Amino acid sequence: MPLIDLNNIHFAYPGLDPVLEGASMRLNAGERLSIAGPNGAGKSTLLKIIMGLLVPASGTVTAFGKPCMAEADFHEMRRRVGFVFQDADDQLFCPTVAEDVAFGPLNLGKSKQEALAIVDSVLTRLELMHLRDRVTHKLSGGEKRLVTLATVLAMEPAVLILDEPTNALDPDNYARLAGILKGLDQAILLVSHDQEFRKQIAPGGYRLKGRELIRT
């Protein structure tokens, strides 16, 4: 059973030409896939459709064997699919790193003590404990990117979706991010213009071309 299954997705922004016409793809357990394509081809749009942030004109999104049709379906799916946004500032909104990382577990019903234990566990595993009590908005772009990943991993997702995760990363944080992702067990869906990064993390996948997904 695929973890994520898109079938014949069509989508257009109001008043504009179609972005997607018949896009289909599958992500299976343990699989790592990338989606490549030129700027404006619709890669980020596709990820937002998967997460239920945009509604396609037609086609189906199925996650973990269950069709996602209503917001409630996507709400349940988002507990199992972690989405790392292209812009870290869209995802980090708490005063400190610890509070940002604890936010997800607390929303899943964890106690404060349990959430803080998860914070320490995740930050230790990612070698980010030195950032634990830092003010989030004062972090560098690379540090924010790594903290954003920590906030998602704190939810223990089965699938990790990343939208251009290497944007604004210096060489050291680029290498750290690659090393972290290589060591994860989750299935990964990666959107990236960086061919070398795709090769390292998710060498197989799709190219978005002519408004459809072509398997590469």
Steps between C-alpha positions, in 0.01 A plus 500: 500500500648839402544751780398779262317450172406786264276413208427726202535832682384813314553846647497864388520823696198727440524685170825328396597213273501149651803406710430126518310285253489132583786484751532159668761350734553249779727496804547164669628414847874551531518667158686822428381694198586842362293731283697715256393759247546865401389799705125549481431146385280431803723301736409695814136506389507120481636472854229733631236284331643192670472676837149626432608865494368534143198321351534351149231551239492124451697189591555322830746509789527177698719470810566174686223332302235759590360757253554857618194696400396716797713715730457240775668239278798727442517589869553134583748457215709797618566313824694246294651719228755765595528795262810723506407827331725678251520804730589410858342824627160365389540213746674648804285729713576432868738714709765229549625191319384270781147641480491462123610136517258425786202655320419193288523239776285718729235521227509121475400481866838452663547643847741789549752263658466251212531776240817640658649150508430475126660843448820389671502166318453649153743788550762262640458261207539788253788653700303820553482512881713815497203675338240373750439826686588740221250761375376351174484817289865578584629177347685496170319376189681167516424456870132575438492237227640233733264601782207480260599142424517431875145633549375256238698200627366563851162385363651162402355506147496198270565723198723806470427754223762767434458804275838642387670422834846620392391860431731750676717230657871557542729202424519383863124495556450351153723208600328466838155491342610238249651288776184522711271404212718206398464357852120517519266203465204695360384489141602828336349714225747771401455805278836655416674680215830370639589200286785391727276514807231297324765246403609466863157488664242381245657400169183349352177680440307718259541800273212745470473563129207608285284525815543127567738293712741287297681219683878527471 
